[in-house]
Amino acid sequence: MATDEPVVAETESGPREDLDCCEEMAYAFRALGNATRLGILRRIVGAERCVSELQEALDCSQPNVSQHLGLLRDRGLVTPQRCGARVRYRPAHPRLGELLALAAEIFEIDVTHAQTEED
């Protein structure tokens, strides 16, 4: 008989630990649920970028780009690197580009025509 209770996969560590893991993943994935943040990530995968470069490439204000970078940094997706007076950003994990490419493939999104370099 069907119940209204959610189905939770039993793991070696138990259902609570599995839900905790899923919560952590959901927290990280929420950072990817914004087009500007995805645009930032796509642009820094190929090369480190500073705020002004991202601002120009994305046609966004400096405060807007900085706010998104702050969230990405807080979620552990980007790493800042001070370079003189500027801060350059790079992916925090070398496989982040693969994650973005895999998502595009799964959702059948053609990114070959999309710009990832500065205009």
Secondary structure, 3 states (H helix, E strand, C coil): CCCCCCCCCCCCCCHHHHHHHHHHHHHHHHCCCCHHHHHHHHHHHHCCEEHHHHHHHHCCCHHHHHHHHHHHHHCCCEEEEEECCEEEEEECCCCHHHHHHHHHHHCCCCCCCCCCCCC
